[in-house]
Amino acid sequence: MRLFGRKSESADPAEAIAAFWTWWDQARPQIDAHVEAEDPEALADMIGPAVTGLHPSLVWEIAPGRMAVNALVVSASNEPELRPFAHRWALAAPPADAMWEFHPSRQANPQAADLTLDVGGREFGLDRLVVALRVPPGTPRVDVTAFHPIFPDVDDDTRTEATFLALDWLLGEDEVARWVGEIVAAEFEPIDALPAIHLPAVVADVAEGFTDERWALLEGHTATGGRLIATARYPLRPVDFPLFDQHIAVTLPYQEADGDGLPLGASLEALRDFEDRLIQRLAEAGSAVLAAHMSADRSRVLHVYADPTAAVPPVVEELAAEWKEGRARVDVAEDPSWSAVAPFLT
């Protein structure tokens, strides 16, 4: 079951999360009673408003647990800006017990092939879902075209929603965000379709090729036409760092450059040394990652993402103060969708 809520009156996410878990502790006996009585409407009446109090765009459902009987899932539902909120909600949850466990995203269901639901008045079972898969060479993604016999009889939005839900059941919501690229809910069956239950094996094969840390070198031009060089983690995905929604931009001017304004000689060495020390300090501090850096017009900008509870900016500022080729600048902002590095997201 899922429920969309209204806007929360709480401006402080931490307060909203704390209020939810206080409510949960108090309401737990009633919730367990409704579960035992198999009364989904009563559960919706209780849990729905509580999720609404967290954020208007969160969705929720009760699903079979991995270890517990039930799992309460409160999900960002493909809204990157809300993923950190959902994960902080789950981190604040009470310890799982025999009855309940808690997840910030839909989990893969081992019995996905046996699941059915009502879609547009038709029975949607994953046992009849087929997919055509395309893996662009050298890329960490699988493009999916899905088809089900009911798809010709329902509208585009319904087909798309059913497809996303099916992929979440098969892979888990976070794995869909990691590995699935283009998603098409087709009105006609693709020629090269295969049963959807084979999708997890294909994704696992793709993922196996990206277990080591990699960096991609990219080239482009600035708004004024100057040459730009960028280096970014590859794959670069916010889902891999769900609590890192604080963006720290470090701008380093450098003195020695070529005709395009790109670093060379002693300045290039100084930048490399700074990056090495930054990565080391971030590792020591924990809860932060260097995502990318860009060089153009005699300036390099390094993009760091951090958990705002980890007090990473002072660490970065201390290191930036040691830069000797000009005045370094450190800018800090909230950026849960990683918009500052959007061109480099995989």
Sequence and secondary structure as in RCSB ss.txt:
>XXXX:A:sequence
MRLFGRKSESADPAEAIAAFWTWWDQARPQIDAHVEAEDPEALADMIGPAVTGLHPSLVWEIAPGRMAVNALVVS
ASNEPELRPFAHRWALAAPPADAMWEFHPSRQANPQAADLTLDVGGREFGLDRLVVALRVPPGTPRVDVTAFHPI
FPDVDDDTRTEATFLALDWLLGEDEVARWVGEIVAAEFEPIDALPAIHLPAVVADVAEGFTDERWALLEGHTATG
GRLIATARYPLRPVDFPLFDQHIAVTLPYQEADGDGLPLGASLEALRDFEDRLIQRLAEAGSAVLAAHMSADRSR
VLHVYADPTAAVPPVVEELAAEWKEGRARVDVAEDPSWSAVAPFLT
>XXXX:A:secstr
        S S HHHHHHHHHHHHHHHHHHHHHHHHTT HHHHHHHHHHHHHTT TT EEEEEE SSSSEEEEEE
  S GGGHHHHHHHHHTS    SSEEEESS    TTGGG EEEETTEEEEGGG EEEEE  TT S EEEEEE TT
GGGS HHHHHHHHHHHHHHHH HHHHHHHEEEEEE SS  TT EEGGGHHHHHHHHHHTT S  EEEEEEE TTS
 EEEEEEESS  GGGSTT  EEEEEEEE S B TTS B HHHHHHHHHHHHHHHHHHHHH SEEEEEEEEETTEE
EEEEEE GGG  HHHHHHHHTT  SS  EEEEEE TT GGGGGG  
